[in-house]
Amino acid sequence: MSLEAAHLDALFREARSHNKFTDQPVTDDELRELYALLKFGPTSANSSPARFLFLRTPEAKRTLGQALSSGNYDKTMAAPVTAIVAYDPKFYEKLPTLFPHNPDAESWFTNNDSLAAITAFRNGTLQGAYLILAARALGLDAGPMSGFDNAKVDELFLSEHGWRSNFLCNIGHGDPDGLYPRSPRLAFEEACVLL
Ligand SMILES: Cc1cc2nc3c(=O)[nH]c(=O)nc-3n(C[C@H](O)[C@H](O)[C@H](O)COP(=O)(O)O)c2cc1C
């Protein structure tokens, strides 16, 4: 099944990385719906290493503010929700549940630290992309950001869980006022090779 053109526009062609959001709130139910979609995106061995903290309160935002680059500060304080897209370096502990048809899966990672690290980061990043697309599919908009102090965010929010930060993503209903013109993308010939 192929989606209709309007849906492809909403997911890709017309979707933007938003800097400014309207006052329309994002409800906790919408955040639950967002996770209920993004969790189905594929990850290696169904490892699902991403973890998400949804910051909604002024207090949580103020805490995050200590770690933001100056260019990301105002828009993040004003956004209805900011997600910390994190990952669990010990994701493999859940493989007996998440990958039940292979009881050996956990040992692939407990015996190989570098494989565990790259698997956590690669698949956690993919799940961050699923978050952006799921938000768009639900009529929300996203503003991903890597301009912040990862170590500080880890210390402020994640150390108690043993998780690490990957990137941040503002979520809300985008206000096109905050956009600059769409930047060009690489042509097929520049970015793709047919073999
Ligand atoms: C992982 C990631 C990190 C980004 N970091 C920042 C950032 O720190 N600050 C910012 O203003 N934009 C940031 N952006 C937004 C990009 O500049 C934007 O997605 C890109 O220019 C494409 O814009 P468009 O989606 O509106 O076409 C980031 C995007 C991604 C995916």
The ligand as a Gaussian input file, in Angstrom:
#p B3LYP/6-31G(d) Opt

LIG

0 1
 C       20.210000      15.302000      15.054000
 C       19.856000      16.731000      14.697000
 C       20.449000      17.755000      15.397000
 C       20.108000      19.077000      15.117000
 N       20.613000      20.064000      15.915000
 C       20.118000      21.307000      15.813000
 C       20.456000      22.298000      16.777000
 O       21.197000      22.062000      17.736000
 N       19.909000      23.533000      16.636000
 C       19.057000      23.830000      15.604000
 O       18.582000      24.970000      15.543000
 N       18.723000      22.906000      14.672000
 C       19.207000      21.650000      14.765000
 N       18.823000      20.687000      13.868000
 C       17.870000      21.031000      12.787000
 C       18.504000      20.897000      11.400000
 O       19.289000      22.016000      11.124000
 C       17.368000      20.721000      10.387000
 O       16.741000      19.483000      10.647000
 C       17.859000      20.741000       8.939000
 O       18.439000      21.968000       8.610000
 C       16.701000      20.463000       7.970000
 O       15.683000      21.405000       8.147000
 P       14.209000      21.112000       7.596000
 O       13.763000      19.828000       8.236000
 O       13.366000      22.260000       8.055000
 O       14.296000      20.996000       6.137000
 C       19.170000      19.372000      14.078000
 C       18.603000      18.306000      13.362000
 C       18.921000      17.009000      13.675000
 C       18.244000      15.886000      12.914000

